[in-house]
Amino acid sequence: MKHTLAVLVENKSGVLSRVASLFSRRGYNIDSLAVGVTEDPEISRMTIVVQGDDQVLEQVTKQLNKLVDVIKVSDIGVDDAVERELALIKVSADVTARAEIIQIANIFRARIVDVSPKSVTVEVTGDEGKIDAIEKLLRQFGIKEMVRTGKIALVRGSKKV
């Protein structure tokens, strides 16, 4: 089972390294990690996706809370959150394939952000399934390069982490 954790930390150097080391020492794999500053420039937010049962989640949460720079750890339930990923996909595209690639991008509400004589770069945002689906369709043209962010998430409604 995948769990999405929102971890508020002090915005200073070395914090990301300490958090990543905690996971490494315990033998837990991070499926996804996204970090950015919050509305308060002194606080950063880490969105971490970790796989495991409730016991793993409890252990990870306890260990994170022991770190000095960690302010708060919250488990964001899938039903209670708005989640997104971003991907940039550079696809081989000659003149004959370009129209079909653009059509696929339009179906997924993706954007063409760069065009060259031999390639097209597509930007797509959405949940994991949407990114996986457009990637699968674009593979037939030949993916030259792809980069994908980690998941980011916010709790729905007026609640906050």
N, C-alpha and C positions, 0 to 999 in steps of 0.2 A: 504494500500500500504506500502511495506517495503522500507525503505531508509537505505543506508549504508553510514555512516559518517566516514571520516578519521579525527581524531583530534590529532594534534601535541601539546604536552604538555612538560613542563619542567620535566626532569627526577629526581624527588625528592619525598620524602615520603609525604603521605597525599593527593596527587593529585587525585589518583583513588577514594579515599573516598569522596572527594569534588565533583567529577563528578557524582558518583553514587548517592550522596545525592541530587544533583540538580534534577536528574530524579525522585527520590523518592518524593521529596517535591512537584513537579509539577504533580505527579500522572501518569507519563509516564513509561511504561514498557520497559525494555531493552530486546530485543529478543536474542541478542548475543553481547558478549563483549570479545575482545582479546586485550591484551596490551603487548608491547615489546619495547625494546630499538631500536633506528634507527641507521643509519650509523654514526650519531653524538651521542656519549655516553651521552651528556647532554640533549638529546631530546628523549622522548618516543612517540610512536604512538599508539593511541587507535583506534580500528576499532569497531564501535558501530552500531548495526542494531536496528532500532526503527520502530515501526509500526505507521502509521498515514497519514493524508492527508498533503497537502502542507502547510497548516496553522500550523499544529503540527511541521513539519520540520522547518519552519521559527522560531517558538517560541523556539524550542530546540537549534537551531543555535545561536539565539540572547542571550539566557541564558548562553550557553557555552562560547561565546565570552566575557561575562562579568567577567568570572573567571580569576583571575590574572595569574594563571599558564598556561592558554591556549594560545598557540601561533597562531594556525590557525585551522579553521574548514572547511572541504570540503565535499560536497555531491558527492559521487561517483555513477554515473549512472551505471546501470547494463550492458548496451551495451558498455560502455566505460572502463570496468574493467575486470581484471583477478581475479576471486574469488575462494577461496578454503577453505575447512574445513578438519579436521583430526578426525578420530574416531579410538579407540581401542575397539574391541569387543571380549570378552571372551565367547566362545561357548562350551557347553557340547559336547564332541566328544569321543565316544567309537571307537574301531577299525573299526567297520563297517561304521560309519558315516564320519570318517576322510577324506576319499578319495573324497566324495561328497563336503565336506566343502572346501577342497583345490581346487576343480574344480570351485566352485562358486567364491572363492577368485581370481583365475586366470582370470576368465571372467571379473571381475571388476578391474583387474590390482592391486589388493590388495596384501599384503604380509603376510605370516605367520611369526609372530615374537616370538612366544613361543608355545611349545608343551609340554603337560604333559600326563600322562596315561588317564586322564578323561576330558581334555579340550584342546582347541586350541585358541590362541589369534591372531586375524586378525587386521592388520593395513590397513586402507583405507583412501585415500585422494581424494577430488573431490568437486563438488558442492553439494548443499543440496539434490538435487534429487538423485544423485548417492549414497550418504550415506544412505538416506532413503530406497532406493531400495535394497541395500545389507543387511541392517538391517532386512528388511521384509523377505528376503529369508533365513536368518540365524535363524530367530525366531523359525522355525520348529524344530531346533535341541535343542533349549533351551539356551537363552542368560543368562549366569551367571552374567555377569557384563559388563557395557558399559560406556565409557567416550567419550565425544565429545567436540572438541574445538569450540570456536566461529569462525565466518567467518573472514578471513583475505582477503584483497583486495589491488590491485595496479591498478592505471590507466594505460591503454594500451599505447604503443608507448613511445615516448621520454618525454612526459609531466610528471610532478611530482606534488605531493600535496604540 
